[in-house]
């Protein structure tokens, strides 16, 4: 085999390994599990949540290892299914209780949170213990904290 052909073959074999090592060194993972903890909403559509430290008032979601997502929108409980492959995340149709929110702005935020969940196409984990939900265009729709 000519030397040039050997070089091209070595480069073709080395490039995927180098990219994999670079991803590991940058903190990027191909499979970052999100199942288990309760993730509380801290930012929605660019706005920080004022009651993010209040476990009763902050919208939240928990992803189970059984493919079910459960949580609270701040006023109502919800459940649904989800699928996750590597960093891709799809949340199925959500079913929620239908209690009225005491404050209209809380009801509006709940509706926006449900819409953010439904528009999620992928996610990434950030330190410290943050889950960023991204839409199909890679825009952040919500940020949650463990």
Protein Blocks (a to p, Z undefined) as FASTA:
>chain_A
ZZklmmmmmmmmmmmmmmmmmmmmnopafbdcfehiacddfbgghiacfklmmmklpgcd
dddfkopacddehjaccddddddehjbccdddddddfbdcfblklmmmmmmmmmmmmmpc
bdcdddehiacdddfkopafbdcdZZ
